[in-house]
Amino acid sequence: MTLQTQAVLAVLLERETWGFDLSKESGLPAGTIYPILQRLTAAGWVTSRWEVAEAAQEEGRPPRRYYALTTEGRARAVNALSEAAKHRTRLTGLLSPEPRGEQA
């Protein structure tokens, strides 16, 4: 799982959100976000819905498409991010220089 996908999942674990907000919160460009959302939707992890058009019209903007984790997606996201954190911890340990004692 890419770091970009992990960033998208981390935001979606917090709340349902729309594309621009997801891009802002994750620090990723839209061109990266939408392919990830498509893959996660195809896998059954994410669902989407359009907001009510009247709400958008009242604010003078187009309707937003909101994305949220499915029940299965939430469980899988928690597991995937936990596993990724374990791998990062192991990798950090491997890459950290350890003090070496004097050789005899």
N, C-alpha and C positions, 0 to 999 in steps of 0.2 A: 504494500500500500504506500503510495507516494506521500510525501510530506504535505503536498497541496490538498490531497484528499483528506488527510488527517485534519488539516486546518478547517476545511468545509464541514467535516463531521463535528468538530469541536464547537463550531458556531451553532450548528443545527441541534446539538444536544442542549444548548441553552434555551433555544426558542425557535418558533416558526418565524421565517423572515423572507424578504424578497431579494431579488438578485443584486441590486445596487448596494443594499445594506450588507448583504453577505460578502460582497466584494470588499467593501470598506472594513468590515470587522475582521475578515481573514487576511487582508492585505494583498489579495490576489486580484489580477485583472479579470474583467468579464470574459475575455477569451479563454481563460483557464477555468473559470467557475462553471460555465454552462456545459461544457463537455463532461465535467465531473458529475454535475447534477443529472445529466442524461444517463450516464452509466449507472449511477446510484438508483435512479428511477427504474431503469430496465432490470436491475437486480432486485427490485422490490424493497429497497432500503428507504427510499424517499417518495413522497407523494406531493402533488402540487394542486393549487386551486387559484382561481382568479378572484380578486376581491370584487365586491359588489360595485358595479359601474357608477351608481349614484354617489357613493362615498368618494370616488376619485373625481367625479365631475364637480362635486362641492368644493374640492381643493384645486380644481382647474388643471388636472393632470390625467394622463392615461391610467387605466386600471393596472394594478400591480399583480404579478403572479407570485404567490406565496409558496414557499417550500417548507416541508416538515418531514421529520423522520417518521416512518411507520413504526408500529410496535416492534416488529421483527427488526427493523433497521436500527431502532434505538438500542436493542439488546446487542446486536452485532457491532454497532459503533462503539459501545462501551467496551466490549471484548477486544475489538481491533485496536482501539487506542491504548488499552491496558497492555496488550502484547507489544505494541510499538514502543511504549515507554520502557518495557523490560529490555527490548533489543537496544534501545538508545543507551540505557544504563550499562549494559554489557559492553557495548561498543566504546562508550566513554572510558570504561575501565581498561579496555585494551589499548586505547590510544593515550591514556594518561601516563606520562613518564613516572616511573617509580624511582625513589631514591635508591641508588645502588651503593652498597657498602664497599669498602676497600677489599680487593681480592688478595688472598694470601699467596 
